Amino acid sequence: IIPIQTEALSLPSLFRQIEVKLSSSSSSPAATRNNINNIIDNHNSNTNNGNFLSRRKILTEAVGCATTSSIVLSSFKSNAFDNAAQPEYKLYVDKPKRPGTPPKDLGMRLRTTEGKENLYSVTINGVRSCDGNPNCFSTTGDYELADRTQRGTDFLIPTWKPPVSDKNPLSTIATVVDTEYVPGGGGIDGGGFKLMKRTDNYLYYQFESLKKGYIDDVEFGLNEKGNEILVR
């Protein structure tokens, strides 16, 4: 995420033009610079108040730091998902957002935890554990409470056992989330949510807070026996 600072310029719409242009392109870095140049030139040619945008400033701060044609201009970007709470979100649409960076090892992977009294280790194909932060909960964790709280709060929650009659519980979860969950209810997730990844045994959602744009990563996974739902 590359924040852009400008002096006395009201340019959120310009930056959105740049972001849209680049997000839809697979151009090389050189072509990326040309794309931005064209947008900047068009902006400056239509500027009557003398507040011209410095090409050197934006290129050195933004493109110079990018190795691909995808640039996130977080100082102005509206991160809201399509189902963001309205009209509340309009009050914060141009405010700086702080989505954070998701862990690199999300998803269903081999996870090793410590067993009872640390006498053995357990390896499962499951969701990620937590680092002890109070805003994280997971069904993957060490058996002993003392081990789980070495770096913070206890985060372990039980797996969910769906009804035996439900032959596709992940599909049921996706349907309930997509059709029943209302962003902004109780002041929660006003920025909306989106299903980011779906496989036969895994669902990954992102939920956004209303004002600051914090992103919560929410994962559901199916255990190897297919009879329990893992959650993080």
N, C-alpha and C positions, 0 to 999 in steps of 0.2 A: 504494500500500500504506500503510495507516494503522495503525501499532502502537498498541495500547491499553494503558496502564499503570494498574493498580488497586492499592490498598493492602490487603494482607492478605486478599485475596479469591480463592477458588478457583472461577473462573467459566468454564473452557474450555467446559463443556457449554452454558452460557447463551449464550456468544458463537456457538457453533455453531448454536444455535437461531435466533439473529438472522441469521446468514449464510445458512442454509437458507431462511429465510422471504423474505429479500430477493432471493436468487439466483433464486427461482422467481416473482418478481413483476416487473411492469413499471410499478409505481406511480410517482406523482409524488413529489417530495421531501417534500411535506406528508404524503402517505399513508405514506411510508417512516417518518417520525417517529412516526406513530400506531402502525405495526406494532411498532416498537421499544418504544414506551411500553407497549403491551399485554404484551409479553414481560417487560419490567422489572417491571411491576406484579405479574405472576404470580409472578416470582421472589421479590420482596420479601414477598409475602403468605405464601410458604411458607418464609421464612427465620426460623429460631428462635434464631440465635446473635447477632443484632444487627448482622451485617455486611451492611447494606443497600447496594444499588448506587445511587450518586448519578446520577439522571437527567441533571442538568445536566452532570456530568463526561463521561459517555459521549456525550451528544448534541453537546456543544461540540467534543469531540475527534474524534468519528467522523462523525456526520451533518452537522455544520456544515462539514466539509471535503468532503462528497460532493455531486456535482451530479446523480447518477443514483441509482437504488435498488440499485446493486451496491456492496457494501462488503467489502473483504477484511481480515479481522482477523488479521493475520499473527503476532501474538504467540502465538496459540493454535491457529491453523488447522493441520490436518494436510493437507499438500499431496499426500500420497501418491496415486499412481494405483492403480486396482483391482488391478493385478498386482504391487504392491510385495512385496518379499521378506518372507516371514513364517517364523518369529515374530520375526525381527530387528527389523522396523520398529516393532513394538509398544513397544520400549524407547525410541523417540524420537518417538512419535506426538504428544506434547504439548510437545515442545521447540520453541523459536522457529525458524522457517525463514527462509532467505535466498534466495528464488528468483531475485532480480534482475529486470531489465527487458530483454526482448528488443528488438533493433533494430527500428525502425519500418518499415524497408524490406526486410523479408524477402520471399521469394517470387521468382518468375520475372519479371524486369523487364529493361529495356534497361540494360546496364552498359557503360561505356566504360573501356578500359584503354590503357596506352601500349605501342606495338609495339617492335620491335627498334631499339635505339639511339635511341629516342624520335623516329624519323623519321615515324611515323604513329600514328594512334589506331585502336583496334579496338572496335567496338560490337556486342555480341551480346545476345540475350535469354537471360539466365542468372541464376544465384544471386548473392548478395551476395559481395563481396570481404571481406577481413579488415583489421583496424586495426593489425596487428602484435603483438597479444597472443599469448602462447605457447599459449593454450588454444583457438585458432581455426585451422582449416584450410579451404581453399577451392580449387576448380578455376578460380576467376576471379581474375586478378591480372595485374600488369604483366609484360612479357616480361623485362625486365632485373632481375637479382637486386638490384642497388643500389637500384632504385626500390622494390622490395618490402620491403626492410629499412630504409628510411628511418625508420620509426617503431617498429621492433622486429624480431621474428624472421621468417624466411622461412616463409610459410604455404602456398605454392602446392603443390598435389598434382595428379597427372594425372587426366584424366577416365577413367571406366571404360567399356570397350567390351564390351558383352554379346555373347553368342554370336549369330551371324547368324540362327540358327534360333529365337531367342526373339523373338517378334513383339510382346510386351508386357512389356518388362523392368522397368518400374516396378511392375507387378502382381506380378512375381516377387519383387522386393525386399520389397514389402509382405507377401507371404506368408511369406517367410523371417523377417523381423523379428517378425511377429505369432505365428508358430508355433515358431520355433527359438530365438529369443533369450530367455535366462533372466535376469531382473533379479536382481542380487546376486551373480552368478557372478564369482569373483575379486575380490569386494568392490566391484564396480562397479554403479552404477544401482540401489541397493537400494530406492529410492523408487518404482521402476517406470517405465513409459513409456506414452505414448499418442499415437496418430495424431491430430494436431490439424487437418490440412487435407489434402484429396486432390482433385486435378483430373486431367485427361487427361495432363498433362505435369509433374506436381509432387506431391511428398510432403513433409509437414512433421510431424516427430515432436518431442516433448519427452521428455527423460529426466531423472529426478530422483535426486540423490545421497541416500544413506541418512540421514546424521546432520544435516547442515545444510540439506538441501532445495535445494541449488543446482540450477538447471535448465539443461540443455544443449539448445540448439536444433539439430536435425539435419535437413538438407534434401537431397532428391534431386530433380533436374530432368532432363528429356529435352531434348537439344539440338534445334535447328530441323530438322536432317536426320533425327532420330530414330534415330541409330546410336551415340550416346554418352550416358552418364549423368553429369550434373554433380552435384557434392557440396559441401556446406558443413556 
